[in-house]
Amino acid sequence: MNTTPLAWFKSSYSSAEGDSCVEVATCPSTVHVRDSKLDESPQLALAPASWTRFLAYAVRG
């Protein structure tokens, strides 16, 4: 099991006003996503291909 802390960054898809902030942390086999406004925010863990498909859909949306 990997115990290295994740390096989170604000997604470029987040709102500039700071009220809709999504943070992302990437690893070789997983993309982690969370809401930056919540303490102890739940996280999504996605395969990189799933994250790519999600972003493609979101941009078209």
Distance bins in CASP14 RR format, pairs under 12 A and 6 or more apart:
PFRMAT RR
TARGET T0000
AUTHOR 0000-0000-0000
RMODE 2
METHOD distances of the structure
MODEL  1
2 27 1 0 0 1 0 0 0 0 0 0 0
2 28 0 0 0 0 0 1 0 0 0 0 0
2 29 0 0 0 0 0 1 0 0 0 0 0
2 30 0 0 0 0 1 0 0 0 0 0 0
2 32 0 0 0 0 0 1 0 0 0 0 0
4 25 0 0 0 0 0 1 0 0 0 0 0
4 27 0 0 0 0 1 0 0 0 0 0 0
4 28 0 0 0 0 0 1 0 0 0 0 0
5 25 0 0 0 0 1 0 0 0 0 0 0
5 27 0 0 0 0 0 1 0 0 0 0 0
5 32 0 0 0 0 0 1 0 0 0 0 0
6 23 0 0 0 0 1 0 0 0 0 0 0
6 24 0 0 0 0 1 0 0 0 0 0 0
6 25 1 1 0 0 0 0 0 0 0 0 0
6 26 0 0 0 0 1 0 0 0 0 0 0
6 27 1 0 0 1 0 0 0 0 0 0 0
6 30 0 0 0 0 1 0 0 0 0 0 0
6 31 0 0 0 0 0 1 0 0 0 0 0
6 32 1 0 1 0 0 0 0 0 0 0 0
6 33 0 0 0 0 0 1 0 0 0 0 0
6 34 0 0 0 0 1 0 0 0 0 0 0
6 43 0 0 0 0 1 0 0 0 0 0 0
6 45 0 0 0 0 0 1 0 0 0 0 0
7 23 0 0 0 0 0 1 0 0 0 0 0
7 24 0 0 0 0 1 0 0 0 0 0 0
7 25 1 0 1 0 0 0 0 0 0 0 0
7 26 0 0 0 0 1 0 0 0 0 0 0
7 27 0 0 0 0 1 0 0 0 0 0 0
7 32 0 0 0 0 1 0 0 0 0 0 0
8 14 0 0 0 0 0 1 0 0 0 0 0
8 21 0 0 0 0 0 1 0 0 0 0 0
8 22 0 0 0 0 0 1 0 0 0 0 0
8 23 1 0 1 0 0 0 0 0 0 0 0
8 24 1 0 0 1 0 0 0 0 0 0 0
8 25 1 0 1 0 0 0 0 0 0 0 0
8 26 0 0 0 0 1 0 0 0 0 0 0
8 27 0 0 0 0 0 1 0 0 0 0 0
8 31 0 0 0 0 0 1 0 0 0 0 0
8 32 1 0 0 1 0 0 0 0 0 0 0
8 33 0 0 0 0 1 0 0 0 0 0 0
8 34 1 0 0 1 0 0 0 0 0 0 0
8 35 0 0 0 0 0 1 0 0 0 0 0
8 36 1 0 0 1 0 0 0 0 0 0 0
8 41 0 0 0 0 1 0 0 0 0 0 0
8 43 0 0 0 0 1 0 0 0 0 0 0
9 21 0 0 0 0 0 1 0 0 0 0 0
9 22 0 0 0 0 0 1 0 0 0 0 0
9 23 1 0 0 1 0 0 0 0 0 0 0
9 24 1 0 0 1 0 0 0 0 0 0 0
9 25 1 0 0 1 0 0 0 0 0 0 0
9 26 0 0 0 0 1 0 0 0 0 0 0
9 31 0 0 0 0 0 1 0 0 0 0 0
9 32 0 0 0 0 0 1 0 0 0 0 0
9 33 0 0 0 0 0 1 0 0 0 0 0
9 34 0 0 0 0 0 1 0 0 0 0 0
9 36 0 0 0 0 1 0 0 0 0 0 0
10 16 0 0 0 0 0 1 0 0 0 0 0
10 18 0 0 0 0 1 0 0 0 0 0 0
10 20 0 0 0 0 0 1 0 0 0 0 0
10 21 1 0 1 0 0 0 0 0 0 0 0
10 22 1 0 0 1 0 0 0 0 0 0 0
10 23 1 0 1 0 0 0 0 0 0 0 0
10 24 0 0 0 0 1 0 0 0 0 0 0
10 25 0 0 0 0 0 1 0 0 0 0 0
10 33 0 0 0 0 0 1 0 0 0 0 0
10 34 0 0 0 0 0 1 0 0 0 0 0
10 35 0 0 0 0 0 1 0 0 0 0 0
10 36 1 0 0 1 0 0 0 0 0 0 0
10 37 0 0 0 0 0 1 0 0 0 0 0
11 18 0 0 0 0 0 1 0 0 0 0 0
11 20 0 0 0 0 1 0 0 0 0 0 0
11 21 1 0 0 1 0 0 0 0 0 0 0
11 22 1 0 1 0 0 0 0 0 0 0 0
11 23 1 0 0 1 0 0 0 0 0 0 0
11 24 1 0 1 0 0 0 0 0 0 0 0
11 25 0 0 0 0 0 1 0 0 0 0 0
11 26 0 0 0 0 0 1 0 0 0 0 0
11 31 0 0 0 0 0 1 0 0 0 0 0
11 32 0 0 0 0 0 1 0 0 0 0 0
11 33 1 0 0 1 0 0 0 0 0 0 0
11 34 0 0 0 0 0 1 0 0 0 0 0
11 35 0 0 0 0 0 1 0 0 0 0 0
11 36 0 0 0 0 1 0 0 0 0 0 0
11 51 0 0 0 0 0 1 0 0 0 0 0
11 54 0 0 0 0 0 1 0 0 0 0 0
11 55 0 0 0 0 1 0 0 0 0 0 0
11 58 0 0 0 0 0 1 0 0 0 0 0
12 21 0 0 0 0 0 1 0 0 0 0 0
12 22 0 0 0 0 1 0 0 0 0 0 0
12 23 0 0 0 0 0 1 0 0 0 0 0
12 24 0 0 0 0 1 0 0 0 0 0 0
12 55 0 0 0 0 0 1 0 0 0 0 0
12 58 0 0 0 0 0 1 0 0 0 0 0
12 59 0 0 0 0 0 1 0 0 0 0 0
13 20 0 0 0 0 1 0 0 0 0 0 0
13 21 0 0 0 0 1 0 0 0 0 0 0
13 22 1 0 0 1 0 0 0 0 0 0 0
13 23 0 0 0 0 0 1 0 0 0 0 0
13 24 0 0 0 0 1 0 0 0 0 0 0
13 33 0 0 0 0 0 1 0 0 0 0 0
13 51 0 0 0 0 0 1 0 0 0 0 0
13 54 0 0 0 0 0 1 0 0 0 0 0
13 55 1 0 0 1 0 0 0 0 0 0 0
13 58 1 0 0 1 0 0 0 0 0 0 0
13 59 0 0 0 0 1 0 0 0 0 0 0
13 61 0 0 0 0 0 1 0 0 0 0 0
14 20 1 0 1 0 0 0 0 0 0 0 0
14 21 1 0 1 0 0 0 0 0 0 0 0
14 22 1 0 1 0 0 0 0 0 0 0 0
14 23 0 0 0 0 1 0 0 0 0 0 0
14 24 0 0 0 0 1 0 0 0 0 0 0
14 33 0 0 0 0 0 1 0 0 0 0 0
14 34 0 0 0 0 0 1 0 0 0 0 0
14 35 0 0 0 0 0 1 0 0 0 0 0
14 36 1 0 0 1 0 0 0 0 0 0 0
14 37 0 0 0 0 0 1 0 0 0 0 0
15 21 1 0 0 1 0 0 0 0 0 0 0
15 22 0 0 0 0 1 0 0 0 0 0 0
15 36 0 0 0 0 0 1 0 0 0 0 0
15 37 0 0 0 0 0 1 0 0 0 0 0
18 35 0 0 0 0 0 1 0 0 0 0 0
18 36 0 0 0 0 1 0 0 0 0 0 0
18 37 0 0 0 0 1 0 0 0 0 0 0
19 35 0 0 0 0 0 1 0 0 0 0 0
19 36 0 0 0 0 0 1 0 0 0 0 0
19 37 1 0 0 1 0 0 0 0 0 0 0
20 35 0 0 0 0 1 0 0 0 0 0 0
20 36 0 0 0 0 1 0 0 0 0 0 0
20 37 0 0 0 0 1 0 0 0 0 0 0
21 33 0 0 0 0 0 1 0 0 0 0 0
21 34 0 0 0 0 1 0 0 0 0 0 0
21 35 1 0 0 1 0 0 0 0 0 0 0
21 36 1 1 0 0 0 0 0 0 0 0 0
21 37 1 0 0 1 0 0 0 0 0 0 0
21 38 0 0 0 0 0 1 0 0 0 0 0
21 41 0 0 0 0 0 1 0 0 0 0 0
22 31 0 0 0 0 0 1 0 0 0 0 0
22 32 0 0 0 0 0 1 0 0 0 0 0
22 33 1 0 0 1 0 0 0 0 0 0 0
22 34 1 0 0 1 0 0 0 0 0 0 0
22 35 1 0 0 1 0 0 0 0 0 0 0
22 36 1 0 0 1 0 0 0 0 0 0 0
22 37 0 0 0 0 1 0 0 0 0 0 0
22 38 0 0 0 0 0 1 0 0 0 0 0
22 41 0 0 0 0 0 1 0 0 0 0 0
22 43 0 0 0 0 0 1 0 0 0 0 0
22 44 0 0 0 0 1 0 0 0 0 0 0
22 51 0 0 0 0 0 1 0 0 0 0 0
22 54 0 0 0 0 0 1 0 0 0 0 0
22 55 0 0 0 0 0 1 0 0 0 0 0
22 58 0 0 0 0 0 1 0 0 0 0 0
23 31 0 0 0 0 0 1 0 0 0 0 0
23 32 0 0 0 0 1 0 0 0 0 0 0
23 33 1 0 0 1 0 0 0 0 0 0 0
23 34 1 0 1 0 0 0 0 0 0 0 0
23 35 1 0 0 1 0 0 0 0 0 0 0
23 36 1 0 1 0 0 0 0 0 0 0 0
23 37 0 0 0 0 1 0 0 0 0 0 0
23 38 0 0 0 0 0 1 0 0 0 0 0
23 41 0 0 0 0 1 0 0 0 0 0 0
23 43 0 0 0 0 1 0 0 0 0 0 0
23 44 0 0 0 0 0 1 0 0 0 0 0
24 30 0 0 0 0 0 1 0 0 0 0 0
24 31 1 0 0 1 0 0 0 0 0 0 0
24 32 1 0 0 1 0 0 0 0 0 0 0
24 33 1 0 1 0 0 0 0 0 0 0 0
24 34 0 0 0 0 1 0 0 0 0 0 0
24 35 0 0 0 0 0 1 0 0 0 0 0
24 36 0 0 0 0 0 1 0 0 0 0 0
24 43 0 0 0 0 0 1 0 0 0 0 0
24 44 0 0 0 0 1 0 0 0 0 0 0
24 45 0 0 0 0 0 1 0 0 0 0 0
24 46 0 0 0 0 1 0 0 0 0 0 0
24 48 0 0 0 0 0 1 0 0 0 0 0
24 51 0 0 0 0 1 0 0 0 0 0 0
24 54 0 0 0 0 0 1 0 0 0 0 0
24 55 0 0 0 0 0 1 0 0 0 0 0
25 31 1 0 0 1 0 0 0 0 0 0 0
25 32 1 0 1 0 0 0 0 0 0 0 0
25 33 0 0 0 0 1 0 0 0 0 0 0
25 34 0 0 0 0 1 0 0 0 0 0 0
25 36 0 0 0 0 0 1 0 0 0 0 0
25 41 0 0 0 0 0 1 0 0 0 0 0
25 43 0 0 0 0 1 0 0 0 0 0 0
25 44 0 0 0 0 0 1 0 0 0 0 0
25 45 0 0 0 0 1 0 0 0 0 0 0
25 46 0 0 0 0 0 1 0 0 0 0 0
25 51 0 0 0 0 0 1 0 0 0 0 0
26 32 1 0 0 1 0 0 0 0 0 0 0
26 33 0 0 0 0 1 0 0 0 0 0 0
26 45 0 0 0 0 0 1 0 0 0 0 0
26 46 0 0 0 0 0 1 0 0 0 0 0
26 47 0 0 0 0 0 1 0 0 0 0 0
26 48 1 0 0 1 0 0 0 0 0 0 0
26 51 0 0 0 0 1 0 0 0 0 0 0
26 52 0 0 0 0 0 1 0 0 0 0 0
27 45 0 0 0 0 1 0 0 0 0 0 0
27 46 0 0 0 0 0 1 0 0 0 0 0
27 47 0 0 0 0 0 1 0 0 0 0 0
27 48 0 0 0 0 1 0 0 0 0 0 0
27 51 0 0 0 0 0 1 0 0 0 0 0
28 47 0 0 0 0 0 1 0 0 0 0 0
28 48 0 0 0 0 1 0 0 0 0 0 0
29 45 0 0 0 0 1 0 0 0 0 0 0
29 46 0 0 0 0 0 1 0 0 0 0 0
29 47 1 0 0 1 0 0 0 0 0 0 0
29 48 1 0 0 1 0 0 0 0 0 0 0
29 49 0 0 0 0 0 1 0 0 0 0 0
29 50 0 0 0 0 0 1 0 0 0 0 0
29 51 0 0 0 0 0 1 0 0 0 0 0
30 43 0 0 0 0 0 1 0 0 0 0 0
30 44 0 0 0 0 1 0 0 0 0 0 0
30 45 1 0 1 0 0 0 0 0 0 0 0
30 46 1 0 0 1 0 0 0 0 0 0 0
30 47 1 0 0 1 0 0 0 0 0 0 0
30 48 1 0 0 1 0 0 0 0 0 0 0
30 49 0 0 0 0 0 1 0 0 0 0 0
30 50 0 0 0 0 1 0 0 0 0 0 0
30 51 0 0 0 0 1 0 0 0 0 0 0
31 43 0 0 0 0 0 1 0 0 0 0 0
31 44 0 0 0 0 1 0 0 0 0 0 0
31 45 1 0 0 1 0 0 0 0 0 0 0
31 46 1 0 1 0 0 0 0 0 0 0 0
31 47 1 0 0 1 0 0 0 0 0 0 0
31 48 1 0 1 0 0 0 0 0 0 0 0
31 49 0 0 0 0 1 0 0 0 0 0 0
31 50 1 0 0 1 0 0 0 0 0 0 0
31 51 1 0 1 0 0 0 0 0 0 0 0
31 52 0 0 0 0 1 0 0 0 0 0 0
31 53 0 0 0 0 0 1 0 0 0 0 0
31 54 0 0 0 0 1 0 0 0 0 0 0
31 55 0 0 0 0 1 0 0 0 0 0 0
32 41 0 0 0 0 0 1 0 0 0 0 0
32 42 0 0 0 0 0 1 0 0 0 0 0
32 43 1 0 1 0 0 0 0 0 0 0 0
32 44 1 0 0 1 0 0 0 0 0 0 0
32 45 1 0 1 0 0 0 0 0 0 0 0
32 46 1 0 0 1 0 0 0 0 0 0 0
32 47 0 0 0 0 0 1 0 0 0 0 0
32 48 0 0 0 0 0 1 0 0 0 0 0
32 51 0 0 0 0 1 0 0 0 0 0 0
33 41 0 0 0 0 1 0 0 0 0 0 0
33 42 0 0 0 0 1 0 0 0 0 0 0
33 43 1 0 0 1 0 0 0 0 0 0 0
33 44 1 0 1 0 0 0 0 0 0 0 0
33 45 0 0 0 0 1 0 0 0 0 0 0
33 46 1 0 0 1 0 0 0 0 0 0 0
33 48 0 0 0 0 0 1 0 0 0 0 0
33 50 0 0 0 0 0 1 0 0 0 0 0
33 51 1 0 0 1 0 0 0 0 0 0 0
33 54 0 0 0 0 1 0 0 0 0 0 0
33 55 0 0 0 0 0 1 0 0 0 0 0
33 58 0 0 0 0 0 1 0 0 0 0 0
34 40 0 0 0 0 1 0 0 0 0 0 0
34 41 1 0 1 0 0 0 0 0 0 0 0
34 42 1 0 0 1 0 0 0 0 0 0 0
34 43 1 0 1 0 0 0 0 0 0 0 0
34 44 1 0 0 1 0 0 0 0 0 0 0
34 45 0 0 0 0 0 1 0 0 0 0 0
34 46 0 0 0 0 0 1 0 0 0 0 0
35 41 1 0 1 0 0 0 0 0 0 0 0
35 42 1 0 0 1 0 0 0 0 0 0 0
35 43 0 0 0 0 1 0 0 0 0 0 0
35 44 0 0 0 0 1 0 0 0 0 0 0
36 43 0 0 0 0 0 1 0 0 0 0 0
44 50 0 0 0 0 1 0 0 0 0 0 0
44 51 0 0 0 0 1 0 0 0 0 0 0
44 54 0 0 0 0 1 0 0 0 0 0 0
45 51 0 0 0 0 1 0 0 0 0 0 0
46 52 0 0 0 0 1 0 0 0 0 0 0
46 53 0 0 0 0 1 0 0 0 0 0 0
46 54 1 0 0 1 0 0 0 0 0 0 0
46 55 0 0 0 0 0 1 0 0 0 0 0
47 53 0 0 0 0 1 0 0 0 0 0 0
47 54 0 0 0 0 0 1 0 0 0 0 0
48 54 0 0 0 0 0 1 0 0 0 0 0
48 55 0 0 0 0 0 1 0 0 0 0 0
49 55 0 0 0 0 0 1 0 0 0 0 0
49 56 0 0 0 0 0 1 0 0 0 0 0
50 56 0 0 0 0 0 1 0 0 0 0 0
50 57 0 0 0 0 0 1 0 0 0 0 0
51 57 0 0 0 0 0 1 0 0 0 0 0
51 58 0 0 0 0 0 1 0 0 0 0 0
52 58 0 0 0 0 0 1 0 0 0 0 0
52 59 0 0 0 0 0 1 0 0 0 0 0
53 59 0 0 0 0 0 1 0 0 0 0 0
53 60 0 0 0 0 0 1 0 0 0 0 0
54 60 0 0 0 0 0 1 0 0 0 0 0
54 61 0 0 0 0 0 1 0 0 0 0 0
55 61 0 0 0 0 0 1 0 0 0 0 0
END
